[in-house]
Amino acid sequence: MRKDFLSTVLAAHHLRRTGLIALVVGSWLTAFNQGDAILAGPFSAALGLKIFLNYLTPFVVANIGLLSRKV
């Protein structure tokens, strides 16, 4: 079962879609939530982690939605 989920998530056509969702939503979240900190500078490790999570979260949610159709 786990291998089936992994092969679904890593399929090229799914990665294109979930990656695009992560890019669009993550960019919006970053601009909205950390835009002022980015413009104010300096760039810190904590800010970098927040930005990373802004992109990771929609990627994970998109994959959960994708996998929920498989169950």
C-alpha positions in Angstrom: 0.0 0.0 0.0 2.8 2.5 0.9 4.6 1.7 -2.3 1.4 2.4 -4.3 1.0 5.8 -2.6 4.7 6.7 -3.2 4.4 5.7 -6.9 1.3 7.9 -7.2 3.0 10.9 -5.6 6.1 10.5 -7.6 4.4 10.1 -11.0 5.5 12.8 -13.3 2.1 14.1 -14.2 1.1 14.3 -10.5 4.4 16.0 -9.5 3.8 18.7 -12.2 0.3 19.4 -10.8 1.2 19.3 -7.1 4.4 21.3 -7.8 2.5 24.0 -9.6 0.0 24.2 -6.8 2.8 24.5 -4.3 4.5 27.2 -6.4 1.4 29.3 -6.7 0.0 28.9 -3.2 3.4 29.0 -1.6 4.3 32.2 -3.4 1.1 33.8 -2.3 1.6 32.7 1.3 5.1 33.9 1.4 4.2 37.3 -0.1 1.3 37.7 2.3 2.8 36.4 5.5 6.5 37.2 5.2 6.6 39.9 2.6 7.4 42.6 5.1 10.1 40.6 6.8 11.7 39.8 3.4 11.7 43.5 2.4 13.0 44.7 5.8 15.9 42.2 5.8 18.2 40.7 6.8 17.3 37.1 5.8 17.5 34.8 8.8 17.4 31.0 9.1 14.0 31.3 10.8 12.6 33.3 7.9 14.0 30.7 5.5 12.3 27.9 7.4 9.0 29.8 7.3 9.3 30.3 3.6 10.1 26.6 3.1 7.0 25.6 5.1 4.9 28.0 3.0 5.8 25.9 -0.1 5.8 22.5 1.7 2.3 22.9 3.1 0.4 23.2 -0.1 2.5 20.5 -1.7 1.6 18.1 1.2 -2.1 19.1 1.1 -2.3 18.7 -2.7 -0.8 15.2 -2.3 -3.2 14.3 0.5 -6.0 15.3 -1.8 -4.5 13.2 -4.6 -4.1 10.2 -2.4 -7.5 10.5 -0.9 -8.9 9.6 -4.3 -6.9 6.4 -4.2 -8.4 5.0 -1.0 
